[in-house]
């Protein structure tokens, strides 16, 4: 994760809710450890490997799986 990506994750709010995930970040769970609101809801694992895109059922954050 680059510094700018980490900063964005550190400052997430409900309005900022799209994240690009790399294969080395799997298995995917929300909230991400880098999120400042990491304890906003229970950790939920999202099966992004098959669809390439997932949405958290708790907070609505969207995750898109990128290639390596």
Secondary structure as the mmCIF struct_conf table of DSSP 4:
data_model
#
loop_
_struct_conf.conf_type_id
_struct_conf.id
_struct_conf.beg_label_comp_id
_struct_conf.beg_label_asym_id
_struct_conf.beg_label_seq_id
_struct_conf.end_label_comp_id
_struct_conf.end_label_asym_id
_struct_conf.end_label_seq_id
HELX_RH_AL_P HELX_RH_AL_P1 UNK A 3 UNK A 10
TURN_TY1_P TURN_TY1_P1 UNK A 11 UNK A 11
TURN_TY1_P TURN_TY1_P2 UNK A 14 UNK A 15
STRN STRN1 UNK A 18 UNK A 21
HELX_RH_3T_P HELX_RH_3T_P1 UNK A 23 UNK A 25
HELX_LH_PP_P HELX_LH_PP_P1 UNK A 26 UNK A 26
BEND BEND1 UNK A 27 UNK A 27
STRN STRN2 UNK A 28 UNK A 30
BEND BEND2 UNK A 31 UNK A 31
TURN_TY1_P TURN_TY1_P3 UNK A 33 UNK A 34
TURN_TY1_P TURN_TY1_P4 UNK A 36 UNK A 39
BEND BEND3 UNK A 40 UNK A 41
STRN STRN3 UNK A 44 UNK A 46
HELX_RH_AL_P HELX_RH_AL_P2 UNK A 48 UNK A 51
BEND BEND4 UNK A 52 UNK A 52
STRN STRN4 UNK A 53 UNK A 55
TURN_TY1_P TURN_TY1_P5 UNK A 57 UNK A 59
STRN STRN5 UNK A 62 UNK A 65
HELX_LH_PP_P HELX_LH_PP_P2 UNK A 66 UNK A 67
#
